[in-house]
Amino acid sequence: MRRRKIRFRNERQPATAEAERMAKKVKVKSYDDAVSWLRDHGFDALEAPGTSGRVFLKKYNVSAAIERAPDGGVKIFAYPGYLIGGEISKLVDYGHQKVLKTTKTEVPATADHLQALHQYAEELKEGAGGISLYNESLGTVSSEYKYDRVKGRDLPEAERPKRPWQKTEPAKRPA
């Protein structure tokens, strides 16, 4: 009877030829290649009126805009947002609730909205030759975070409002 060695998940595997063939660099796509790839993969592309080299892309009721970069590559002009009333919304995180905000309205974001945004963003990065970051691939990333602990932290330190623990108490009067 022959014995088999059982490997556990945490044991180091030897490098394989497949692992060595994996890409080490991200291939930069040209603007024209990216637009044709996106069209081939179900994105509706609409040329922006009055400009050349700028395209609005729509899929899953989510939209974004890309433009030709000076080096011939792709640059994101308008970040992905769910379409509400024909306007690209911005995802805002209030800590207890994520909302889709436009210039006219604010709508609570549902799981379907977030899933569509996440799927769209991943496909857009793949088509444009962008880098897919680990934290972004875990879920949807908001455009703004507006809950108490982070409110005002983007301001210079001198302009930030004082926190309750930073305020000085008034002197107590003797009785």
WODA-V678550 format. One record per helix or strand of 2 or more residues. SS is the DSSP state (H for helix, E for strand). FROM is the first residue (numbers start at 1). TO is the last residue. If there is no record, write none. Layout:
BEGIN
ss:SS from:FROM to:TO
ss:SS from:FROM to:TO
END
This chain:
BEGIN
ss:H from:17 to:21
ss:H from:31 to:40
ss:E from:44 to:47
ss:E from:54 to:59
ss:E from:62 to:68
ss:E from:74 to:84
ss:E from:87 to:88
ss:E from:90 to:93
ss:E from:98 to:101
ss:E from:106 to:108
ss:H from:111 to:128
ss:H from:134 to:138
ss:E from:144 to:145
ss:H from:157 to:159
ss:H from:164 to:166
END
